[in-house]
């Protein structure tokens, strides 16, 4: 485990290629982590794995242009207790074999949720298969 940087209250560490932040009190003087620090590391590992994973979107493809692919996903709107669909556009440069990386899919889903938050909120119902 390597210390990358420190602040007054936190330490940025690298362990097995995963960079993560912990509170200073979770990083012991001998270089080990407390149970809370280990939990922070496990969360960082899971986030990195999901961000580096690829997810199949070809099952939901509706339209394609020269530069982008549009998919439609099922959505449950909280405020009106009704189902609907939302469109998500992905640049073709980010799509490989009908799949996109997890970080991009999460970003697009978050954009839809943020947009619909003004109208009461929503939840994406469509499930995306992890490829790797």
N, C-alpha and C positions, 0 to 999 in steps of 0.2 A: 504494500500500500504506500502510495506516494502523496505527499502534501503538495498541492499545486499552488494554492494561494490561501491567505487567511484574511479575515476581517476582525473587527472587534468582537463579534458574536458568533462567527461561523468559520468553518474550514472547508475548502474544496479539496476533495481527495480523488485519487484514481486507483482503482483496484481491478485487476484483470481486464483492463481496457475500458472500464466503465467509470465515467466522471460523475461525481455527485457531491452535494453539499450536506453537511451535518452541523449541528450546533457544536460549539467548542466543548461543551460539557459531555458530549457523546464520544469525543475522541480523547482517549486516555494518553497520558504522557509516554507510555511505553509503545504507542503506535497502534494499539488495538482499539476496537470499538465496543461501546456498551451495547446491551440488547437493543436499545432504541436506535443506535447507529447502524447496527446490523440490519434492522428492519428498513431503515432509510436506504441502505445499499440494495436490499432485495427489491424494493420498489423501483429503484433506478434501473436495475437489471431488467425488470419486467417492462418498463417504459421503453428501454432501448430495444428489447426484443420485438415489441409490437410496432415500434417505429420502423424497424428494419425489415419487417415481414411484408410480404406482398399479399394483396387481397383481390379476388376475382370480381370484376365489375361487369364482365361481358354478359352475365345472366340478365342484367337490367338495361342493357344498351337499347336506346330508342332511336337515336339520330347520330349521324356522323357528317362532319364537314371536312374540308381539306386540312384543317389545323386542330380540330377538337372532336371529342366524343361526348355525347350527352346521354346520361342515364336518368331513369325515373325511379325514385324510391318511395316506398309506402311510408306514410307519416300518420301518427295519431295526434290530433290537435287537442290539447287539454281543455281549453276554454269553451269550445263548442261541442265537445264530446262526439267528434266525428272523425272519420278517416279521410285521407286525401293523398295526393302525390306531390312531390317536389322534384324539380329538375336540378341536376348537378352536372356541370361541364368540367371536363378534364382535358388539358392540352395533350395532344397525341405524343408529344415528346416525353411525357411522363407515363404513358401507357405502354406496357410490354406484354405481348401475348394475352391481351384482355385483362391485365392485372395492373393495379397501382400500389405504391408503397403505403404503408400504414399511416405515416405522418401526414401525407396528402389527403387521404380519406378522412382522417380525424379533423383536419383543418376545414375541409368542405362541409362535414357534418356540423361542426361547431358554428360555421357561418349560417347554416340553415336554422340552427337552434337559436342563435343570437337574433336573427331577423324575426323569427316567430315569437321571441320572448316579449316583444312589444304587444303582441296580440294574445298573450296568455300562455305561450309555451307550446312545445311539441316534442315528440319522441320519434326517432327513426325506427320503424318496425322492420324494415328489410334487413336480412342477415347476409353478411358477406363472408364467403369461404376463404380461410387462410390457405395460401398455396404452399408456403414453406414454414 
